[in-house]
Amino acid sequence: MSDSFEKQAALAAASILLETNSVHFRPDEPFTFTSGRKSPVYIDCRRLISFPRARAKLMDLGAEMITRRIGYESLDAIAGGETAGIPFAAWLSERLSLPMLYIRKKPKGFGRMAQIEGEMKEGARVLLVEDLASEGTSKINFINAIRAAGGQIAHTFVVFHYGIFPSSVSSLAAEGVQLHGLTTWRDVLELANERGSFTPPQYQAIKSFLDDPEGWKAPE
């Protein structure tokens, strides 16, 4: 894929995250991931659903990335992970003219006990869509659900990839799944620094976390 498209897409997506105030910074009261890890920064991609022009641009970039990296005829369905991935999957499936599904975190406790909603044909090649990827662990549950229902999955797409935890790529690669993301923390920090979006202490606090997320501690 063209490196120029990759970089332009990354910076455009980073710009949208900053403009929509989807980047949150709180070193004194760190955010806690589902894994229990502490972080001074947090990306809230759910906010994007309220910005029609911004989300349209992101989905245009996403559709272009998917067709460039995966191909025009290499997918049979787009599946959104409950809950944040569902709207992005809907918009991408529209752009790519593909059926949409959504995947529950666990099967319904009644009726058909379905974990996947929508019609997925046996052997369908499915793209899993979520809003972001931090450490990649939440994707495994959805991947297993797709395969248990008879689908094939080799790719997952996110708007934002933290890009600082090797496990986010390696854990998915171990499942035979490639992660595709529009932008990362490095892109956001680069653009924010150019624009003066953070104060120097904020910039240094974020950079220290990105450089060493394992060893980062909240300031005393």
C-alpha positions as CSV (number, residue, x, y, z in Angstrom):
1,M,0.0,0.0,0.0
2,S,1.1,3.5,-0.6
3,D,3.0,5.0,2.3
4,S,1.6,8.4,1.5
5,F,-2.0,7.2,1.8
6,E,-1.1,5.5,5.1
7,K,0.4,8.7,6.5
8,Q,-2.3,11.0,5.2
9,A,-5.0,8.7,6.6
10,A,-3.3,8.5,10.0
11,L,-3.0,12.2,10.3
12,A,-6.5,12.9,9.1
13,A,-7.9,10.5,11.6
14,A,-5.7,11.9,14.4
15,S,-6.9,15.4,13.5
16,I,-10.6,14.3,13.7
17,L,-10.0,12.8,17.1
18,L,-8.4,16.0,18.4
19,E,-11.1,18.3,16.9
20,T,-14.0,16.2,18.3
21,N,-12.4,16.2,21.8
22,S,-12.1,12.4,21.7
23,V,-8.7,12.5,23.3
24,H,-8.8,12.6,27.1
25,F,-5.8,13.3,29.3
26,R,-5.8,12.7,33.1
27,P,-2.4,11.8,34.6
28,D,-3.4,12.5,38.2
29,E,-6.5,10.2,38.0
30,P,-5.4,7.6,35.4
31,F,-7.9,5.7,33.4
32,T,-8.2,1.9,33.9
33,F,-8.3,-0.5,31.0
34,T,-10.4,-3.7,31.2
35,S,-7.1,-5.5,31.8
36,G,-6.5,-3.4,34.9
37,R,-3.7,-1.4,33.3
38,K,-3.5,2.3,34.2
39,S,-3.2,5.0,31.5
40,P,-3.0,8.8,31.7
41,V,-4.6,9.0,28.3
42,Y,-7.8,7.7,26.8
43,I,-9.4,7.8,23.3
44,D,-13.2,7.9,23.3
45,C,-14.2,6.8,19.8
46,R,-17.9,6.6,20.8
47,R,-18.1,10.4,20.7
48,L,-17.5,10.2,16.9
49,I,-21.1,9.0,16.3
50,S,-22.3,12.5,17.1
51,F,-20.1,14.1,14.4
52,P,-21.6,13.2,10.9
53,R,-19.0,14.9,8.7
54,A,-16.1,13.6,10.8
55,R,-17.3,10.1,11.0
56,A,-18.0,10.1,7.2
57,K,-14.4,11.1,6.5
58,L,-13.2,8.3,8.9
59,M,-15.3,5.7,7.2
60,D,-14.2,6.8,3.7
61,L,-10.6,6.4,4.8
62,G,-11.5,3.1,6.5
63,A,-13.2,1.7,3.3
64,E,-10.2,2.8,1.2
65,M,-7.7,1.1,3.6
66,I,-9.8,-2.1,3.6
67,T,-10.0,-2.3,-0.2
68,R,-6.3,-1.5,-0.5
69,R,-5.1,-4.0,2.1
70,I,-7.6,-6.8,1.9
71,G,-9.2,-6.4,-1.6
72,Y,-12.5,-5.7,-3.2
73,E,-13.8,-9.2,-3.4
74,S,-12.0,-10.8,-0.4
75,L,-14.8,-10.2,2.2
76,D,-18.4,-11.5,2.5
77,A,-19.6,-9.6,5.6
78,I,-18.8,-6.9,8.0
79,A,-19.3,-7.6,11.7
80,G,-19.4,-5.1,14.5
81,G,-18.4,-6.0,18.0
82,E,-20.8,-5.1,20.8
83,T,-21.2,-2.3,21.4
84,A,-18.8,0.3,20.2
85,G,-18.0,-1.5,16.9
86,I,-21.7,-1.7,15.7
87,P,-22.1,1.8,14.2
88,F,-18.8,1.7,12.5
89,A,-19.6,-1.7,11.0
90,A,-22.9,-0.3,9.8
91,W,-21.3,2.6,8.0
92,L,-18.5,0.5,6.5
93,S,-20.8,-2.2,5.3
94,E,-22.8,0.5,3.5
95,R,-19.7,1.9,1.8
96,L,-18.4,-1.6,0.8
97,S,-21.9,-2.9,-0.2
98,L,-21.5,-5.9,2.1
99,P,-24.0,-7.5,4.6
100,M,-23.6,-6.4,8.2
101,L,-23.6,-8.5,11.3
102,Y,-23.1,-7.8,14.9
103,I,-21.5,-10.0,17.6
104,R,-22.6,-10.1,21.2
105,K,-20.0,-10.4,24.0
106,K,-21.9,-13.5,25.0
107,P,-24.9,-15.4,23.6
108,K,-28.4,-14.3,24.5
109,G,-29.8,-16.1,27.4
110,F,-33.1,-16.9,25.6
111,G,-34.6,-17.8,22.2
112,R,-32.0,-19.0,19.7
113,M,-29.1,-18.3,22.1
114,A,-27.5,-16.4,19.3
115,Q,-24.2,-14.6,19.7
116,I,-24.1,-13.3,16.1
117,E,-27.1,-11.3,14.8
118,G,-27.8,-11.1,11.1
119,E,-27.4,-13.8,8.4
120,M,-23.9,-15.3,8.1
121,K,-23.5,-17.9,5.5
122,E,-21.4,-21.0,6.2
123,G,-17.8,-20.2,5.3
124,A,-18.4,-16.4,5.0
125,R,-15.2,-14.3,5.1
126,V,-15.9,-11.8,7.9
127,L,-14.2,-8.5,8.8
128,L,-14.5,-7.8,12.5
129,V,-14.9,-4.0,13.2
130,E,-14.4,-2.3,16.6
131,D,-13.7,1.3,17.6
132,L,-10.2,0.7,18.9
133,A,-7.6,-1.8,19.9
134,S,-5.4,-1.4,23.0
135,E,-4.1,-4.8,24.0
136,G,-6.2,-6.8,21.6
137,T,-7.6,-9.2,24.1
138,S,-11.3,-8.3,23.6
139,K,-11.1,-9.2,19.9
140,I,-10.4,-12.9,20.7
141,N,-13.9,-13.5,22.1
142,F,-15.5,-12.1,18.9
143,I,-13.1,-14.1,16.6
144,N,-14.0,-17.3,18.4
145,A,-17.7,-16.5,18.0
146,I,-17.3,-16.0,14.3
147,R,-15.5,-19.3,13.8
148,A,-17.8,-21.2,16.1
149,A,-20.7,-20.1,13.9
150,G,-19.0,-21.3,10.7
151,G,-17.4,-18.1,9.5
152,Q,-13.8,-17.4,8.5
153,I,-11.9,-14.4,9.8
154,A,-8.4,-13.2,8.9
155,H,-8.8,-9.4,9.4
156,T,-10.0,-6.9,11.9
157,F,-10.3,-3.1,11.5
158,V,-10.3,-0.4,14.1
159,V,-10.5,3.4,13.9
160,F,-7.8,3.7,16.5
161,H,-4.9,1.4,17.4
162,Y,-2.9,2.3,20.6
163,G,0.2,0.9,18.9
164,I,2.2,0.7,22.0
165,F,1.4,-2.9,23.2
166,P,3.0,-5.6,21.1
167,S,0.4,-8.0,22.3
168,S,-2.3,-6.1,20.4
169,V,-0.7,-7.4,17.2
170,S,0.9,-10.7,18.4
171,S,-2.2,-12.1,20.2
172,L,-4.3,-11.6,17.0
173,A,-1.5,-12.9,14.8
174,A,-1.5,-16.1,16.9
175,E,-5.1,-16.5,15.8
176,G,-4.3,-15.9,12.2
177,V,-5.9,-12.4,12.2
178,Q,-4.3,-9.2,11.0
179,L,-5.0,-5.9,12.7
180,H,-5.7,-2.8,10.6
181,G,-6.0,0.7,12.2
182,L,-6.4,4.2,10.8
183,T,-4.3,6.0,13.4
184,T,-2.2,5.4,16.6
185,W,-1.1,7.4,19.7
186,R,2.1,8.3,17.9
187,D,0.2,10.0,15.1
188,V,-2.1,11.8,17.6
189,L,0.9,13.0,19.7
190,E,2.8,14.1,16.6
191,L,-0.1,16.2,15.4
192,A,-1.0,17.5,18.9
193,N,2.5,18.6,19.4
194,E,2.6,20.5,16.1
195,R,-0.7,22.2,17.0
196,G,0.2,23.0,20.6
197,S,-2.8,20.9,21.8
198,F,-1.0,19.9,25.0
199,T,1.0,21.9,27.4
200,P,4.7,20.9,27.7
201,P,4.1,18.9,30.9
202,Q,1.1,17.2,29.4
203,Y,3.1,16.3,26.3
204,Q,5.9,14.9,28.4
205,A,3.5,12.9,30.6
206,I,1.9,11.3,27.6
207,K,5.2,10.6,25.9
208,S,6.6,9.0,29.0
209,F,3.6,6.6,29.0
210,L,3.9,5.8,25.3
211,D,7.6,5.2,25.7
212,D,7.2,2.8,28.6
213,P,3.5,1.8,29.3
214,E,4.7,-1.1,31.4
215,G,6.7,1.0,33.8
216,W,4.5,4.2,33.8
217,K,3.2,5.4,37.1
218,A,0.9,8.2,38.0
219,P,2.7,11.3,39.3
220,E,2.8,11.4,43.1
